[in-house]
Amino acid sequence: MKAPHQRRAHGRVLRATAAVALPALFALCSLMSPRTAAAQSEVTLEDVAMGAWGLLEAGDINGAADVFQQLVDAAPDWGPGHAGLAAVAAATGQWPTARTHADQAIALDDTIAAAHTIRCRAVIVAGDPAAALPSCDRAITLNPDNAVPYRSACAAALALYEWNQAIGYCRGAIDRSQQRPGHAGSHWRLGVALSNVGDTTNAVDACRAAIEIAPTDPMSHYCLGTAHISAGAHNTAMPHCAQAALLAPDNALAWFCRGMAALGLNNVDDARADCSRATQLAPHEALGHFCLGRIARETGRHADAVPHLQEALTLNPRLVAARGTLGEVLTHAGQLEDGERWLRDALER
């Protein structure tokens, strides 16, 4: 990969080349089809698109946007131009716009891997990980050596609580990634998935790898904290959960981690305070409510646990641990039939 100063220099060369080559090509495009124009020009549409991608890589987002827009204006039925605009929108966090351009690119040419990759990420950001996975899979099929769609698919599968599927995607991303800070997510997501299938030893290793790549990433510390909690090592978990909360005080997952670690250490008041903070920060996330339900169960208040666990399952029906805990508290409360049903349901999942 080029150093920043090399990318900037490369971008200046590309801009200079585009300034000379584009007007001639686009003038021809106004008189004839883009393909015919490209055949009669010294530069092809692919050359122009490659130059625009180079500008984007060099950090010249405005320059890339201008070139891609000129490509779309000159050749509206050429998919790579729309894919380029999708990439520009993604680079600036404009995910709805990125999805629109990616959809246009795919409609014109279903073989553009970048368009499927961007659409996958855009749909995840929109909150529909299940709908994102087909685009991720298509991008992987078209470009199996690219880590990016694997990373997005890993995140989507994790959001769906599809642990084994997430493990496969995360490992695919790791196998194709360089150890850069932006890639720590594949490691900590792998750790979370491994924890949830009971492989705590490898989960701890994956989370430690994430921290080595990005020592100040709160999710990497959250990952290692929850991996230790899954292994019953609450003393070891607490420093990482606390570090996650320190690094990201508005992250509900960090406070959930702290709360569960505190509960394991029998610090009930701290656990209740931390899990309450998690629900305040993210009232529509299930884990904070699950944590409060667990606290109520551990302190013998089975009836009080029921509404918290029911709320957790309303928000996330895939949360198997909440199903099992709800079965336990209903059984203790004398609701044997309902309790057995929830316990059986948890085991079947």
ABEGO torsion letter per residue (X at the ends): XBBAAAAAAAAAAAAAAAAAAAAAAAAAAAABBAAAAAAABABBAAAAAAAAAAAAAAGBAAAAAAAAAAAAAABAABAAAAAAAAAAAAAAGBAAAAAAAAAAAAAABAABAAAAAAAAAAAAAAGBAAAAAAAAAAAAAABAABAAAAAAAAAAAAAAGBAAAAAAAAAAAAAABBBBAAAAAAAAAAAAAAAAAGBAAAAAAAAAAAAAABAABAAAAAAAAAAAAAAGBAAAAAAAAAAAAAABAABAAAAAAAAAAAAAAGBAAAAAAAAAAAAAABAABAAAAAAAAAAAAAAGBAAAAAAAAAAAAAABAABAAAAAAAAAAAAAAGBAAAAAAAAAAAAAX
